Every structure is written in C-alpha cells, then in structure tokens.
Amino acid sequence: MSPVTVLIPTLLRPLVGDRSAVEVPLEAPAPVSAVLDTVADGRPIFARRIRDETGALRRYVNVYVDGEDVRRADGLATPVSPGSEVMIIQSVAGG
C-alpha cells in the first residue's frame, strides 16, 4: 500500500493541524472525490471550503492529480493511483 500525498494550500492548513501535506492510504485506484472525503473526514469546515452543497468543487478551488487539472479530466471521478500526488490550490482574490 502506497499513500497518496495531498498537498494543502496555506489558507487551509489550520483546518488540518497546520500540515502542508496529508497522506491518505490507498491500496487501489480511487476517485479523487474519495481521497478528498478521507482528508475531510472529521473536518467539516475543510469539506465546505473545497466543495459546495451539491458536492461539486467550488469554482475557486483547483485540484490536480500528478500535475493534471481534474476539471480537464473526469472531474471528481478522476482516478488517483497509490503513490500519486494530489494538489489543492485555492484562488485568492483581492485588489
């Protein structure tokens, strides 16, 4: 079993114990939604910051699996293999 490394953006780190990365154990390929569910388990605020009430990624949140934007692949159904890297990026607006 090789864990998936989920890279956490600075603004979300307080919600995961100030960690820059969270490892998710994975024995077989799984959809990115399942990986995000595992990270969000017991962290409802984290879950709400990533996805909206319908379960879709929020428009200002980008997720990459091994460098590939999941929106250009199969969205939240994009497969994640053991040993992969999932990167969460939040857009920051300001003026």
DSSP file (Angstrom, degrees, kcal/mol; ACC not computed):
  #  RESIDUE AA STRUCTURE BP1 BP2  ACC     N-H-->O    O-->H-N    N-H-->O    O-->H-N    TCO  KAPPA ALPHA  PHI   PSI    X-CA   Y-CA   Z-CA
    1    1 A M              0   0    0      0, 0.0    26,-0.2     0, 0.0    27,-0.0   0.000 360.0 360.0 360.0 126.1    0.0    0.0    0.0
    2    2 A S        -     0   0    0     24,-1.0    81,-0.8    22,-0.0    24,-0.2  -0.966 360.0-126.7-117.2 123.5    1.4    3.3   -1.1
    3    3 A P        -     0   0    0      0, 0.0     2,-0.4     0, 0.0    80,-0.2  -0.257  12.9-126.0 -70.4 154.8   -0.1    6.5    0.3
    4    4 A V  E     -A   24   0A   0     20,-3.2    20,-2.9    79,-0.1     2,-0.6  -0.839  22.3-137.8 -92.3 134.4   -1.4    9.4   -1.8
    5    5 A T  E     -Ab  23  85A   0     79,-2.2    81,-3.1    -2,-0.4     2,-0.6  -0.863  14.2-162.3 -96.8 121.6    0.1   12.7   -0.7
    6    6 A V  E     -Ab  22  86A   0     16,-3.0    16,-2.4    -2,-0.6     2,-0.5  -0.918  10.6-146.2-105.8 115.2   -2.4   15.5   -0.6
    7    7 A L  E     -Ab  21  87A   0     79,-3.2    81,-1.9    -2,-0.6    14,-0.3  -0.701  13.4-150.4 -84.8 127.8   -0.8   19.0   -0.7
    8    8 A I        -     0   0    0     12,-2.8     5,-0.1    -2,-0.5    81,-0.1  -0.838  12.2-124.3-104.6 129.0   -2.7   21.5    1.3
    9    9 A P    >>  -     0   0    0      0, 0.0     3,-1.4     0, 0.0     4,-1.0  -0.326  29.7-106.9 -69.7 156.9   -2.7   25.2    0.5
   10   10 A T  G >4 S+     0   0    0      1,-0.3     3,-0.7     2,-0.2     8,-0.1   0.848 116.5  56.2 -51.7 -43.5   -1.6   27.7    3.2
   11   11 A L  G 34 S+     0   0    0      1,-0.2    -1,-0.3     2,-0.1     4,-0.1   0.750 111.9  42.8 -66.6 -23.1   -5.1   29.0    3.8
   12   12 A L  G X4 S+     0   0    0     -3,-1.4     3,-1.5     1,-0.1     4,-0.4   0.552  87.9  91.5 -98.0  -9.6   -6.5   25.5    4.6
   13   13 A R  G X<>S+     0   0    0     -4,-1.0     5,-2.7    -3,-0.7     3,-1.8   0.850  77.7  61.2 -58.8 -38.0   -3.6   24.3    6.7
   14   14 A P  G > 5S+     0   0    0      0, 0.0     3,-0.8     0, 0.0    -1,-0.3   0.789 100.7  57.7 -59.2 -23.2   -5.1   25.5   10.0
   15   15 A L  G < 5S+     0   0    0     -3,-1.5    31,-0.2     1,-0.2    -2,-0.2   0.583 109.6  43.2 -82.8 -10.0   -8.0   23.1    9.3
   16   16 A V  G X 5S-     0   0    0     -3,-1.8     3,-0.7    -4,-0.4    -1,-0.2  -0.142 131.8 -81.1-126.4  36.9   -5.7   20.1    9.0
   17   17 A G  T < 5S-     0   0    0     -3,-0.8    -2,-0.1     1,-0.2     3,-0.1   0.811  79.2 -68.3  71.8  30.3   -3.5   20.7   12.0
   18   18 A D  T 3 <S+     0   0    0     -5,-2.7     2,-0.3     1,-0.2    -1,-0.2   0.747  92.5 149.6  60.9  26.6   -1.2   23.2   10.2
   19   19 A R    <   -     0   0    0     -6,-0.7    -1,-0.2    -3,-0.7    -3,-0.1  -0.687  45.4-152.6 -90.9 144.7    0.2   20.5    8.0
   20   20 A S  S    S+     0   0    0     -2,-0.3   -12,-2.8     1,-0.2     2,-0.3   0.630  84.0  25.3 -86.5 -15.5    1.3   21.2    4.4
   21   21 A A  E     -A    7   0A   0    -14,-0.3     2,-0.4    -5,-0.1   -14,-0.2  -0.997  62.6-159.0-148.7 147.8    0.5   17.7    3.3
   22   22 A V  E     -A    6   0A   0    -16,-2.4   -16,-3.0    -2,-0.3     2,-0.5  -0.995  16.8-140.2-126.6 132.2   -1.7   14.9    4.4
   23   23 A E  E     -A    5   0A   0     -2,-0.4   -18,-0.2   -18,-0.2    -2,-0.0  -0.806  13.5-164.7 -95.7 133.5   -1.1   11.2    3.5
   24   24 A V  E     -A    4   0A   0    -20,-2.9   -20,-3.2    -2,-0.5     2,-0.1  -0.971  21.3-126.7-116.9 119.7   -4.1    9.1    2.5
   25   25 A P        +     0   0    0      0, 0.0     2,-0.4     0, 0.0   -20,-0.0  -0.443  33.8 177.5 -66.5 136.3   -3.6    5.3    2.5
   26   26 A L        +     0   0    0    -24,-0.2   -24,-1.0    -2,-0.1    57,-0.1  -0.963  22.9 177.1-146.2 123.5   -4.7    3.8   -0.8
   27   27 A E  S    S+     0   0    0     -2,-0.4    -1,-0.1     1,-0.2    54,-0.0   0.735  76.6  13.3 -95.2 -27.5   -4.5    0.2   -1.9
   28   28 A A  S    S-     0   0    0     52,-0.1    -1,-0.2    53,-0.1    52,-0.1  -0.938 100.5 -69.2-143.5 161.0   -6.1    0.5   -5.3
   29   29 A P        +     0   0    0      0, 0.0    52,-0.2     0, 0.0    -2,-0.1  -0.234  55.8 177.0 -53.9 141.7   -7.0    3.4   -7.7
   30   30 A A  E     -E   80   0B   0     50,-2.1    50,-3.1    48,-0.1     2,-0.0  -0.961  35.0 -89.9-143.3 156.6   -9.9    5.5   -6.3
   31   31 A P  E >>  -E   79   0B   0      0, 0.0     4,-1.4     0, 0.0     3,-1.0  -0.360  35.8-117.2 -67.9 151.2  -11.7    8.7   -7.5
   32   32 A V  H 3> S+     0   0    0     46,-2.1     4,-2.6     1,-0.3     5,-0.2   0.814 114.5  65.4 -58.7 -29.6  -10.3   12.0   -6.3
   33   33 A S  H 3> S+     0   0    0     43,-2.2     4,-2.3     1,-0.2    -1,-0.3   0.893 100.5  49.8 -59.9 -38.7  -13.6   12.6   -4.5
   34   34 A A  H <> S+     0   0    0     -3,-1.0     4,-1.9    42,-0.3    -1,-0.2   0.876 109.7  50.7 -68.3 -37.3  -12.8    9.6   -2.2
   35   35 A V  H  X S+     0   0    0     -4,-1.4     4,-2.0     2,-0.2    -2,-0.2   0.935 112.3  46.5 -64.5 -45.8   -9.4   11.0   -1.5
   36   36 A L  H  X S+     0   0    0     -4,-2.6     4,-2.4     1,-0.2    -2,-0.2   0.880 109.4  55.3 -64.0 -37.4  -10.8   14.4   -0.6
   37   37 A D  H  X S+     0   0    0     -4,-2.3     4,-1.0    -5,-0.2    -1,-0.2   0.896 106.6  51.2 -60.6 -40.0  -13.5   12.7    1.5
   38   38 A T  H  < S+     0   0    0     -4,-1.9     3,-0.5     1,-0.2    -2,-0.2   0.922 111.8  45.6 -64.8 -44.3  -10.8   11.0    3.5
   39   39 A V  H  < S+     0   0    0     -4,-2.0    -1,-0.2     1,-0.2    -2,-0.2   0.893 115.7  47.7 -64.2 -38.5   -8.9   14.2    4.2
   40   40 A A  H >< S+     0   0    0     -4,-2.4     3,-3.1    -5,-0.2     7,-0.3   0.589  80.0 122.7 -80.1 -11.2  -12.2   16.0    5.1
   41   41 A D  T 3< S+     0   0    0     -4,-1.0    -3,-0.0    -3,-0.5    -4,-0.0  -0.333  90.6   3.1 -57.5 120.3  -13.4   13.2    7.4
   42   42 A G  T 3  S+     0   0    0     -2,-0.1    -1,-0.3     1,-0.1    -2,-0.1   0.520 116.2  91.6  80.0   5.4  -14.0   14.8   10.8
   43   43 A R    <>  +     0   0    0     -3,-3.1     4,-2.1     1,-0.1     3,-0.3  -0.611  44.8 167.0-129.1  71.2  -13.1   18.2    9.3
   44   44 A P  H  > S+     0   0    0      0, 0.0     4,-2.1     0, 0.0     5,-0.1   0.812  76.6  54.1 -61.8 -31.8  -16.5   19.7    8.1
   45   45 A I  H  > S+     0   0    0      2,-0.2     4,-1.7     1,-0.2     5,-0.2   0.918 108.2  50.1 -68.6 -41.1  -15.1   23.2    7.6
   46   46 A F  H  > S+     0   0    0     -3,-0.3     4,-1.3     1,-0.2     3,-0.3   0.938 109.9  51.5 -58.1 -46.7  -12.4   21.8    5.3
   47   47 A A  H  X S+     0   0    0     -4,-2.1     4,-2.5    -7,-0.3     3,-0.4   0.903 109.7  49.1 -58.6 -43.1  -15.0   19.9    3.4
   48   48 A R  H  < S+     0   0    0     -4,-2.1    -1,-0.2     1,-0.2    -2,-0.2   0.787 107.5  54.9 -69.7 -27.4  -17.1   23.1    2.9
   49   49 A R  H  < S+     0   0    0     -4,-1.7    -1,-0.2    -3,-0.3    -2,-0.2   0.761 115.2  39.2 -75.5 -23.8  -14.1   25.1    1.7
   50   50 A I  H  < S+     0   0    0     -4,-1.3     8,-2.6    -3,-0.4     2,-0.3   0.866 122.7  27.5 -91.6 -43.2  -13.4   22.6   -1.0
   51   51 A R  B  < S-F   57   0C   0     -4,-2.5     6,-0.2     6,-0.3    -1,-0.2  -0.880  72.0-126.4-126.1 153.4  -16.9   21.6   -2.2
   52   52 A D    >   -     0   0    0      4,-2.8     3,-1.7    -2,-0.3     6,-0.1  -0.174  47.4 -82.6 -84.9-174.9  -20.3   23.3   -2.4
   53   53 A E  T 3  S+     0   0    0      1,-0.3    -1,-0.1     2,-0.1    -5,-0.0   0.685 129.5  55.2 -66.4 -17.6  -23.5   21.9   -1.1
   54   54 A T  T 3  S-     0   0    0      2,-0.1    -1,-0.3     3,-0.0     3,-0.1   0.546 118.8-109.2 -89.0  -7.6  -24.0   19.8   -4.2
   55   55 A G  S <  S+     0   0    0     -3,-1.7    -2,-0.1     1,-0.3     2,-0.1   0.369  76.4 131.5  95.5  -4.7  -20.6   18.1   -3.7
   56   56 A A        -     0   0    0      1,-0.1    -4,-2.8    -5,-0.1    -1,-0.3  -0.455  68.8 -93.1 -78.7 153.2  -19.0   19.9   -6.7
   57   57 A L  B     -F   51   0C   0     -6,-0.2    -6,-0.3    -2,-0.1    -1,-0.1  -0.398  46.8-107.5 -60.3 139.2  -15.7   21.6   -6.4
   58   58 A R    >   -     0   0    0     -8,-2.6     3,-2.0     1,-0.1    -1,-0.1  -0.409  28.9-115.8 -65.7 149.6  -16.0   25.2   -5.6
   59   59 A R  T 3  S+     0   0    0      1,-0.3    -1,-0.1    -3,-0.1    -2,-0.1   0.754 114.3  51.6 -65.0 -23.8  -15.2   27.4   -8.6
   60   60 A Y  T 3  S+     0   0    0     31,-0.1    31,-3.2    30,-0.0     2,-0.5   0.344  95.4  85.7 -94.2   7.3  -12.2   29.0   -6.9
   61   61 A V  E <   -C   90   0A   0     -3,-2.0     2,-0.4    29,-0.2    29,-0.2  -0.935  57.9-169.6-110.9 127.2  -10.7   25.6   -5.9
   62   62 A N  E     -C   89   0A   0     27,-3.4    27,-3.2    -2,-0.5     2,-0.4  -0.936   2.2-164.2-114.4 139.0   -8.5   23.7   -8.4
   63   63 A V  E     -C   88   0A   0     -2,-0.4     7,-2.7    25,-0.2     2,-0.4  -0.983   3.4-168.5-125.2 133.6   -7.4   20.1   -7.8
   64   64 A Y  E     -CD  87  69A   0     23,-2.5    23,-2.7    -2,-0.4     2,-0.6  -0.963  10.8-156.6-122.7 137.1   -4.5   18.4   -9.7
   65   65 A V  E >  S-CD  86  68A   0      3,-2.5     3,-1.9    -2,-0.4    21,-0.2  -0.963  86.1 -21.6-112.4 115.4   -3.6   14.8   -9.7
   66   66 A D  T 3  S-     0   0    0     19,-3.2    -1,-0.2    -2,-0.6    20,-0.1   0.882 131.2 -48.4  49.3  42.8    0.0   14.3  -10.6
   67   67 A G  T 3  S+     0   0    0     18,-0.3     2,-0.5     1,-0.2    -1,-0.3   0.375 113.3 118.1  85.9  -4.1    0.0   17.7  -12.2
   68   68 A E  E <   -D   65   0A   0     -3,-1.9    -3,-2.5     2,-0.0     2,-0.3  -0.855  67.9-121.9-102.7 128.2   -3.2   17.3  -14.3
   69   69 A D  E >   -D   64   0A   0     -2,-0.5     3,-1.3    -5,-0.2     4,-0.4  -0.493  14.6-145.3 -65.9 123.6   -6.2   19.5  -13.6
   70   70 A V  G > >S+     0   0    0     -7,-2.7     5,-2.7    -2,-0.3     3,-0.9   0.771  97.0  65.4 -65.8 -23.9   -9.1   17.3  -12.7
   71   71 A R  G 3 5S+     0   0    0     -8,-0.4    -1,-0.3     1,-0.2    -7,-0.1   0.779 102.8  47.9 -67.7 -24.2  -11.5   19.6  -14.5
   72   72 A R  G < 5S+     0   0    0     -3,-1.3    -1,-0.2     3,-0.1    -2,-0.2   0.460 120.7  39.8 -92.3  -2.8   -9.8   18.7  -17.7
   73   73 A A  T < 5S-     0   0    0     -3,-0.9    -3,-0.1    -4,-0.4     3,-0.1   0.271 130.2 -44.8-110.4-122.4  -10.0   15.0  -16.9
   74   74 A D  T > 5S-     0   0    0      1,-0.4     3,-1.9     5,-0.1    -3,-0.2   0.036  72.6-132.3-105.6  25.7  -13.0   13.3  -15.3
   75   75 A G  G > <S-     0   0    0     -5,-2.7     3,-1.9     1,-0.3    -1,-0.4  -0.327  79.2  -9.6  61.2-138.8  -13.7   15.9  -12.6
   76   76 A L  G 3  S+     0   0    0      1,-0.3   -43,-2.2   -44,-0.1   -42,-0.3   0.609 135.1  64.4 -69.7 -10.4  -14.1   14.4   -9.1
   77   77 A A  G <  S+     0   0    0     -3,-1.9    -1,-0.3   -46,-0.2    -2,-0.2   0.456  71.5 127.4 -88.1  -2.0  -14.2   11.0  -10.8
   78   78 A T    <   -     0   0    0     -3,-1.9   -46,-2.1   -47,-0.1   -45,-0.1  -0.346  66.1-116.1 -56.6 127.3  -10.6   11.3  -11.9
   79   79 A P  E     -E   31   0B   0      0, 0.0     2,-0.5     0, 0.0    -1,-0.1  -0.412  24.2-158.5 -72.5 142.3   -8.8    8.2  -10.7
   80   80 A V  E     -E   30   0B   0    -50,-3.1   -50,-2.1    -2,-0.1   -52,-0.1  -0.986  10.1-151.0-118.7 125.2   -6.0    8.6   -8.2
   81   81 A S    >   -     0   0    0     -2,-0.5     3,-2.1   -52,-0.2   -53,-0.1  -0.634  33.9 -85.3 -94.0 153.2   -3.4    5.7   -8.1
   82   82 A P  T 3  S+     0   0    0      0, 0.0   -78,-0.1     0, 0.0    -1,-0.1  -0.295 118.2  27.0 -52.3 137.7   -1.5    4.7   -5.0
   83   83 A G  T 3  S+     0   0    0    -81,-0.8   -79,-0.1     1,-0.3   -78,-0.0   0.372  93.7 133.0  88.5  -4.2    1.6    6.8   -4.7
   84   84 A S    <   -     0   0    0     -3,-2.1   -79,-2.2   -82,-0.2     2,-0.5  -0.196  53.3-126.7 -74.3 169.1    0.1    9.8   -6.6
   85   85 A E  E     -b    5   0A   0    -81,-0.2   -19,-3.2    -3,-0.1     2,-0.5  -0.982  17.3-164.8-119.2 128.1    0.2   13.4   -5.5
   86   86 A V  E     -bC   6  65A   0    -81,-3.1   -79,-3.2    -2,-0.5     2,-0.5  -0.957   7.4-163.7-112.1 125.8   -3.0   15.5   -5.2
   87   87 A M  E     -bC   7  64A   0    -23,-2.7   -23,-2.5    -2,-0.5     2,-0.5  -0.940   4.6-159.2-114.7 129.0   -2.6   19.2   -5.1
   88   88 A I  E     - C   0  63A   0    -81,-1.9     2,-0.4    -2,-0.5   -25,-0.2  -0.909  11.6-174.8-103.7 128.6   -5.3   21.6   -3.9
   89   89 A I  E     - C   0  62A   0    -27,-3.2   -27,-3.4    -2,-0.5     2,-0.5  -0.989   9.0-158.7-127.3 126.0   -5.0   25.2   -5.0
   90   90 A Q  E     - C   0  61A   0     -2,-0.4   -29,-0.2   -29,-0.2     2,-0.2  -0.886  19.6-128.7-101.4 130.2   -7.3   27.9   -3.8
   91   91 A S        -     0   0    0    -31,-3.2     2,-0.5    -2,-0.5   -31,-0.1  -0.529  20.2-149.8 -71.5 143.1   -7.6   31.1   -5.9
   92   92 A V        -     0   0    0     -2,-0.2     2,-0.3     2,-0.0    -1,-0.0  -0.972  10.0-161.7-119.4 122.5   -7.1   34.2   -3.8
   93   93 A A        +     0   0    0     -2,-0.5     2,-0.3     2,-0.0     0, 0.0  -0.717  25.4 133.4-101.3 153.0   -8.9   37.3   -5.0
   94   94 A G              0   0    0     -2,-0.3    -2,-0.0     1,-0.1     0, 0.0  -0.973 360.0 360.0-180.0 173.6   -8.0   40.8   -3.9
   95   95 A G              0   0    0     -2,-0.3    -1,-0.1     0, 0.0    -2,-0.0   0.373 360.0 360.0-149.6 360.0   -7.5   44.2   -5.1
